[in-house]
Amino acid sequence: MPFTETTIPVRLLTLRKKLVCRNRLRPGLCMGDFDNDGFPDLFVTQYGKNVLYRNNGNGTFTDVTDKAGVGGMESGAFRSGATFFGYDRDGWVDV
């Protein structure tokens, strides 16, 4: 299978530039299908508010952080990593 470059059309390169923090702290990124629609979603941890991007299935993503309640602003300023896994074994992945 040939490799196809998709970061430019999907605007992930622009997203990556926005996530690099001024104080050189680096964000964490994990992928998982939090809504069980078959498309991998992105969760970004960083200095400031975390961001959850829902994969729309057409090469674009929608910020659903506030709707999902995973911004994380109540627990300090910096987060550096996360993972998706089935914590409560209900068939849905958890962050």
C-alpha positions as CSV (number, residue, x, y, z in Angstrom):
1,M,0.0,0.0,0.0
2,P,1.5,3.4,-1.0
3,F,1.9,6.2,1.6
4,T,-0.4,9.2,1.1
5,E,0.4,12.5,2.8
6,T,-2.7,13.7,4.5
7,T,-1.5,16.3,7.1
8,I,-1.9,19.3,4.8
9,P,-5.5,18.6,3.6
10,V,-6.6,17.7,7.1
11,R,-4.8,20.7,8.6
12,L,-3.0,18.7,11.2
13,L,0.2,20.5,10.5
14,T,-1.5,23.8,11.4
15,L,-2.9,22.1,14.5
16,R,0.6,20.9,15.5
17,K,2.0,24.5,15.2
18,K,-0.8,25.8,17.5
19,L,-0.1,23.2,20.2
20,V,3.7,24.0,20.6
21,C,3.7,26.1,23.8
22,R,5.7,29.3,24.2
23,N,7.6,27.9,27.2
24,R,8.7,24.9,25.3
25,L,6.6,22.4,27.2
26,R,5.3,19.8,24.7
27,P,1.7,18.5,24.5
28,G,0.7,14.9,24.7
29,L,-1.5,13.2,22.1
30,C,-3.5,10.0,22.1
31,M,-5.9,8.5,19.7
32,G,-9.0,6.4,20.5
33,D,-12.6,6.0,19.3
34,F,-14.4,7.6,22.3
35,D,-17.8,7.6,20.6
36,N,-17.6,4.1,19.0
37,D,-18.2,5.4,15.5
38,G,-15.3,3.6,13.9
39,F,-13.1,6.7,13.4
40,P,-10.1,7.4,15.7
41,D,-10.5,10.6,17.7
42,L,-7.7,12.8,19.1
43,F,-7.2,13.9,22.7
44,V,-4.5,16.6,23.3
45,T,-3.0,17.4,26.7
46,Q,-1.1,20.6,27.0
47,Y,-0.3,23.7,29.0
48,G,-3.7,25.2,29.6
49,K,-6.9,23.5,28.5
50,N,-6.9,19.9,27.1
51,V,-8.7,19.4,23.8
52,L,-10.8,16.5,22.5
53,Y,-11.2,16.4,18.7
54,R,-14.0,14.2,17.3
55,N,-13.1,12.6,14.0
56,N,-16.0,13.5,11.6
57,G,-15.0,10.5,9.3
58,N,-14.4,12.8,6.3
59,G,-10.9,14.0,7.1
60,T,-11.9,16.7,9.4
61,F,-12.2,17.0,13.2
62,T,-14.6,18.9,15.5
63,D,-13.6,20.3,19.0
64,V,-15.9,18.6,21.5
65,T,-13.9,19.4,24.6
66,D,-16.6,21.4,26.4
67,K,-19.4,19.0,25.5
68,A,-17.4,16.1,26.8
69,G,-16.2,18.0,29.9
70,V,-12.5,17.0,29.5
71,G,-10.8,20.4,29.4
72,G,-9.1,19.7,32.8
73,M,-8.8,23.3,33.9
74,E,-9.8,22.5,37.4
75,S,-6.7,20.4,38.1
76,G,-3.8,22.7,37.4
77,A,-2.1,24.2,34.4
78,F,-0.1,21.4,32.7
79,R,-0.9,17.9,31.6
80,S,1.6,15.9,29.5
81,G,0.0,12.7,28.6
82,A,-3.2,10.6,28.4
83,T,-4.5,7.3,27.1
84,F,-7.7,5.8,25.9
85,F,-8.7,2.5,27.6
86,G,-11.7,0.6,28.8
87,Y,-11.6,1.5,32.5
88,D,-15.1,0.5,33.5
89,R,-15.5,-2.4,30.9
90,D,-18.7,-0.9,29.5
91,G,-17.7,-1.3,25.8
92,W,-16.7,2.3,25.5
93,V,-13.1,3.6,25.8
94,D,-12.4,6.1,28.6
95,V,-9.7,8.9,28.6
